[in-house]
C-alpha cells in the first residue's frame, strides 16, 4: 500500500476551533468543501488515555488532537486504514487497557522529534490529512469553573473531566495557568483565515477555552476572517439546562467584544427562534436555520447537511432554503 498524494489549495481557508466529537463533526463537514483547513484543538483534557499520558509523560493531552487528525484523513483505503489504527483502543488487563494507539503514536513522535507541531504534521502526512491540526496552546492546561447548584450556591470545580460531569450550571470558566502561551502556528492560521468556525461541542470545556488563551483570543478578535458559530443539537433545555440563547449569551459574556457573522442552528434544537435571532444580532450575526441533524433523530450532525449549511453561510445564502438571502 502506497501513501496517496493529495492535491491541496481548494476552497476557502478555514480554521475550526473546538475539541472532541464536536470538532470531529465540524471537520467532517468542512473537509467536503475545502482542503485549506486548520483545526485548533483544546489541550485541557485530563481524563482517560489522554489524562494518563499527560500525567505520566508531562505532555499535551493527545486525544482531541488524534480525533481531529482522524476526521481529516484521506478518503482512501490508505487514509481510512490509518484512521482506524489511530482510533483503535487496546483492551487488556494491564496498563495498556483503553489506551488509543494514536495517542501513543503522537506522544512517541513528540518524544523523538522534540517538536509538538512537527509530530502532529507527521501524523497528518501518514493519514494524507485534508488539512492541519494544531494545539491551541503550547502547554497543557486545566479548566476551572464556577458552578451554581439548584439552591443558588456556587462552588469551584477544577479539571475538564470533573467540570463535564458536575451537577449544576456553569457560570464561568477559567484556564490554569491563566496566561498560557498560544501555539504560534495557530495564531498565524487565524490571522490568515477566510473563515473561523467555533463549535459545536461541549461549550465550556471545548469551545470557549480558545477565547481564554490571550494570544489566540487576540487573533480571533483582530482577524479579517468572518466568524461562524455552530450551535449544538441538544433539545431545548438540555446540556445542563442551557438553551441555545444561553449558549450565545455565555459566549458573549466570556468575549464581549468578539463579533460573530453567522450562527448555524438546527430549528429542532431551538426553543425561541426570535430570542436567538435577537441575541445573534447583538453580536453582529445573522442566524442560518438549516436541518443539520442525522435522519435517525439522534443528536449528531450529518456531515453532508452541515457542509451544505456551511456553504450557504460562507456564500451569504442566509435566508430559508429556497428563499431569498436575508
C-alpha positions as CSV (number, residue, x, y, z in Angstrom):
1,X,0.0,0.0,0.0
2,X,1.4,3.4,-1.0
3,X,0.5,6.7,0.7
4,X,-1.7,8.8,-1.6
5,X,-0.7,12.1,-3.0
6,X,-3.4,14.6,-2.3
7,X,-3.9,17.9,-4.2
8,X,-4.4,20.9,-1.9
9,X,-5.3,24.5,-2.1
10,X,-9.0,24.1,-2.9
11,X,-11.7,26.1,-1.2
12,X,-11.6,28.9,1.5
13,X,-9.0,29.0,4.2
14,X,-11.0,27.8,7.3
15,X,-9.9,27.5,10.9
16,X,-12.1,25.3,13.1
17,X,-11.8,25.5,16.8
18,X,-13.0,23.1,19.4
19,X,-12.3,19.6,20.7
20,X,-13.6,16.0,20.9
21,X,-16.7,14.9,19.0
22,X,-17.9,18.4,18.3
23,X,-14.7,19.4,16.4
24,X,-14.8,16.0,14.6
25,X,-18.3,16.9,13.4
26,X,-17.4,20.3,12.0
27,X,-14.2,19.0,10.4
28,X,-16.1,16.1,8.8
29,X,-18.3,18.6,7.1
30,X,-15.7,21.3,6.3
31,X,-13.4,18.7,4.6
32,X,-16.1,18.2,2.0
33,X,-15.8,21.8,0.8
34,X,-12.2,22.8,1.3
35,X,-8.7,21.4,1.5
36,X,-7.4,24.6,3.3
37,X,-8.4,23.5,6.8
38,X,-6.7,24.1,10.1
39,X,-8.1,22.5,13.3
40,X,-7.1,24.3,16.5
41,X,-7.7,22.0,19.4
42,X,-8.2,22.4,23.2
43,X,-5.5,20.9,25.3
44,X,-7.1,20.7,28.7
45,X,-8.3,17.0,28.7
46,X,-7.3,15.3,32.0
47,X,-9.3,12.0,31.7
48,X,-8.9,8.6,30.1
49,X,-5.9,7.7,28.0
50,X,-5.0,11.4,27.4
51,X,-5.0,12.1,31.1
52,X,-2.9,9.2,31.9
53,X,-0.3,10.1,29.3
54,X,-0.4,13.7,30.3
55,X,0.3,12.8,33.9
56,X,3.0,10.2,33.2
57,X,4.8,11.8,30.3
58,X,4.2,15.6,31.1
59,X,2.9,16.2,27.5
60,X,-0.1,17.9,26.0
61,X,-3.2,15.6,26.1
62,X,-3.2,13.9,22.7
63,X,-6.7,12.6,22.5
64,X,-8.6,15.5,21.0
65,X,-5.7,16.1,18.6
66,X,-5.9,12.5,17.5
67,X,-9.7,12.9,16.9
68,X,-9.2,15.9,14.7
69,X,-6.5,14.2,12.7
70,X,-8.8,11.2,12.2
71,X,-11.6,13.5,10.9
72,X,-9.3,14.9,8.2
73,X,-7.9,11.5,7.0
74,X,-7.7,11.0,3.2
75,X,-10.8,9.3,1.8
76,X,-8.9,6.3,0.5
77,X,-8.1,2.8,1.8
78,X,-4.8,4.2,3.0
79,X,-6.3,7.1,4.9
80,X,-9.2,5.1,6.4
81,X,-7.0,2.3,7.5
82,X,-4.6,4.5,9.3
83,X,-7.5,6.4,10.8
84,X,-8.9,3.2,12.2
85,X,-5.4,2.3,13.6
86,X,-5.2,5.7,15.3
87,X,-8.7,5.3,16.8
88,X,-8.1,1.7,17.9
89,X,-8.1,1.2,21.7
90,X,-6.4,-1.7,23.4
91,X,-8.5,-4.0,25.7
92,X,-6.4,-5.8,28.3
93,X,-5.9,-6.5,32.0
94,X,-2.8,-4.4,32.0
95,X,-1.6,-0.8,31.7
96,X,-2.4,-0.6,28.0
97,X,-6.1,-1.0,28.7
98,X,-8.2,1.7,26.9
99,X,-5.1,3.5,25.5
100,X,-5.7,4.7,22.0
101,X,-3.0,3.7,19.5
102,X,-3.0,7.2,18.0
103,X,-2.3,8.7,21.4
104,X,0.8,6.6,21.9
105,X,2.0,7.3,18.3
106,X,1.6,11.1,18.8
107,X,3.4,11.1,22.1
108,X,6.2,8.9,20.6
109,X,6.7,11.4,17.8
110,X,6.8,14.3,20.2
111,X,9.5,12.4,22.2
112,X,11.5,11.6,19.1
113,X,11.3,15.0,17.4
114,X,11.0,17.3,20.4
115,X,8.5,19.3,18.4
116,X,4.8,19.2,19.1
117,X,3.6,20.7,15.8
118,X,6.1,18.7,13.8
119,X,4.9,15.5,15.4
120,X,1.3,16.3,14.5
121,X,2.3,17.2,11.0
122,X,4.0,13.8,10.6
123,X,0.8,12.0,11.7
124,X,-1.1,14.2,9.2
125,X,1.2,13.0,6.4
126,X,0.6,9.4,7.4
127,X,-3.1,9.9,7.1
128,X,-3.0,12.0,4.0
129,X,-4.9,14.5,6.1
130,X,-7.0,17.2,4.3
131,X,-5.7,20.0,6.5
132,X,-3.5,20.6,9.5
133,X,-4.1,20.0,13.2
134,X,-2.6,22.3,15.9
135,X,-2.9,22.7,19.7
136,X,-4.5,26.0,20.9
137,X,-1.7,26.4,23.5
138,X,1.9,25.3,23.9
139,X,1.4,23.9,27.4
140,X,-1.2,21.5,28.9
141,X,-4.0,23.5,30.6
142,X,-6.5,22.9,33.4
143,X,-10.1,24.2,33.3
144,X,-11.7,25.7,36.4
145,X,-15.4,26.5,36.6
146,X,-17.8,28.3,38.8
147,X,-20.9,26.0,39.0
148,X,-24.2,27.0,40.5
149,X,-26.4,24.4,42.1
150,X,-30.2,24.3,42.3
151,X,-30.1,26.3,45.6
152,X,-28.1,29.1,44.1
153,X,-24.8,28.1,45.8
154,X,-21.7,28.5,43.7
155,X,-18.7,26.1,44.0
156,X,-15.4,25.9,42.1
157,X,-14.8,22.7,40.2
158,X,-11.3,22.0,38.7
159,X,-10.5,19.7,35.8
160,X,-12.1,19.2,32.4
161,X,-13.4,15.7,33.3
162,X,-14.9,16.9,36.5
163,X,-16.5,20.1,35.0
164,X,-18.1,17.9,32.3
165,X,-20.0,15.8,34.8
166,X,-20.6,18.3,37.6
167,X,-24.2,18.8,38.7
168,X,-25.4,22.4,38.3
169,X,-24.9,25.1,35.7
170,X,-21.6,26.5,34.7
171,X,-21.5,30.3,35.2
172,X,-17.8,31.0,34.4
173,X,-14.7,29.1,33.2
174,X,-11.1,29.9,33.6
175,X,-7.8,28.4,32.4
176,X,-4.9,27.4,34.6
177,X,-2.3,28.8,34.0
178,X,-4.4,32.0,33.2
179,X,-1.8,33.4,30.7
180,X,-0.7,30.3,28.7
181,X,1.4,30.8,25.5
182,X,-0.7,30.3,22.4
183,X,0.6,28.0,19.7
184,X,2.3,30.3,17.2
185,X,1.1,28.4,14.2
186,X,-2.5,28.5,15.4
187,X,-2.3,32.3,15.7
188,X,-0.9,32.6,12.2
189,X,-3.7,30.4,10.8
190,X,-6.4,32.5,12.4
191,X,-4.8,35.7,11.1
192,X,-4.6,34.2,7.6
193,X,-8.1,32.6,7.5
194,X,-11.1,33.5,5.4
195,X,-13.5,31.9,8.0
196,X,-13.2,30.9,11.6
197,X,-15.7,28.3,12.9
198,X,-16.4,27.9,16.6
199,X,-18.4,24.9,17.8
200,X,-20.3,22.6,18.0
201,X,-19.1,20.8,21.1
202,X,-19.0,20.9,24.9
203,X,-19.5,24.6,25.3
204,X,-17.5,25.4,28.4
205,X,-14.7,22.8,28.0
206,X,-14.1,22.6,24.3
207,X,-15.4,25.8,22.6
208,X,-14.9,28.8,24.9
209,X,-11.4,27.9,26.2
210,X,-10.0,29.2,22.9
211,X,-11.2,32.6,23.9
212,X,-9.2,32.4,27.2
213,X,-5.8,31.9,25.7
214,X,-4.6,35.6,25.4
215,X,-2.6,35.3,22.2
216,X,-5.2,33.2,20.4
217,X,-8.1,35.4,21.7
218,X,-6.3,38.5,20.3
219,X,-6.0,36.8,16.9
220,X,-9.7,35.9,17.0
221,X,-10.7,39.5,17.7
222,X,-8.4,41.1,15.1
223,X,-8.5,38.7,12.2
224,X,-10.2,39.8,9.0
225,X,-11.8,36.4,8.7
226,X,-15.5,36.1,9.2
227,X,-16.7,34.1,12.2
228,X,-19.3,31.3,12.3
229,X,-20.7,29.8,15.5
230,X,-22.2,26.3,15.2
231,X,-24.8,25.5,17.9
232,X,-25.3,22.1,19.4
233,X,-28.2,19.7,18.6
234,X,-29.4,19.1,22.2
235,X,-33.1,19.7,22.6
236,X,-34.3,22.8,24.3
237,X,-33.1,23.0,27.9
238,X,-30.6,20.1,27.6
239,X,-26.9,20.3,28.3
240,X,-27.1,21.3,31.9
241,X,-30.3,23.2,31.4
242,X,-28.8,25.7,28.9
243,X,-30.8,26.9,25.9
244,X,-29.4,27.9,22.5
245,X,-29.9,31.5,23.6
246,X,-27.9,30.9,26.8
247,X,-25.1,29.3,24.8
248,X,-24.7,32.5,22.8
249,X,-25.1,34.6,25.9
250,X,-22.3,32.7,27.6
251,X,-20.1,33.2,24.6
252,X,-20.8,36.9,24.7
253,X,-20.1,37.1,28.4
254,X,-16.7,35.5,28.0
255,X,-15.8,37.5,24.9
256,X,-18.0,40.6,24.9
257,X,-16.1,42.3,22.0
258,X,-16.0,39.3,19.7
259,X,-18.0,39.9,16.6
260,X,-19.8,36.9,15.1
261,X,-21.1,36.9,11.5
262,X,-23.2,33.8,11.2
263,X,-24.8,31.4,13.7
264,X,-25.7,28.0,12.3
265,X,-28.5,26.3,14.1
266,X,-31.0,23.4,13.6
267,X,-34.6,24.6,14.0
268,X,-35.4,21.5,16.0
269,X,-33.0,22.4,18.8
270,X,-34.2,26.0,19.2
271,X,-36.8,26.8,21.8
272,X,-37.2,30.5,21.0
273,X,-36.1,31.5,17.4
274,X,-36.9,35.2,17.9
275,X,-34.9,35.4,21.1
276,X,-32.0,33.6,19.5
277,X,-32.1,36.0,16.5
278,X,-32.1,39.0,18.8
279,X,-29.1,37.7,20.7
280,X,-27.3,37.0,17.4
281,X,-27.9,40.5,16.2
282,X,-26.4,41.9,19.4
283,X,-23.2,40.0,18.4
284,X,-23.3,41.2,14.8
285,X,-24.6,37.9,13.4
286,X,-27.5,36.5,11.4
287,X,-28.9,33.1,12.2
288,X,-28.8,30.4,9.5
289,X,-31.5,27.9,10.1
290,X,-30.8,24.5,8.5
291,X,-31.6,20.9,9.3
292,X,-28.1,19.6,10.1
293,X,-29.1,16.6,12.3
294,X,-28.8,13.0,11.2
295,X,-32.0,11.4,10.0
296,X,-32.4,8.9,12.8
297,X,-33.1,11.7,15.3
298,X,-30.0,11.2,17.5
299,X,-28.2,14.4,18.5
300,X,-25.4,14.0,15.9
301,X,-24.6,16.3,13.0
302,X,-24.9,14.9,9.5
303,X,-21.7,15.7,7.6
304,X,-23.3,16.4,4.2
305,X,-26.1,18.5,5.7
306,X,-23.7,20.5,7.8
307,X,-21.4,21.0,4.8
308,X,-24.3,22.4,2.8
309,X,-25.1,24.7,5.7
310,X,-21.5,26.0,5.9
311,X,-21.5,26.5,2.1
312,X,-24.7,28.7,2.5
313,X,-23.1,30.6,5.4
314,X,-19.8,31.2,3.5
315,X,-21.7,32.3,0.3
316,X,-24.1,34.5,2.2
317,X,-27.2,32.5,1.4
318,X,-28.8,33.2,4.8
319,X,-32.5,33.1,4.1
320,X,-34.7,30.0,4.3
321,X,-33.8,27.2,1.9
322,X,-35.2,28.1,-1.5
323,X,-35.8,31.6,-0.5
324,X,-34.0,34.9,-0.9
325,X,-31.0,35.8,1.2
326,X,-31.9,37.9,4.2
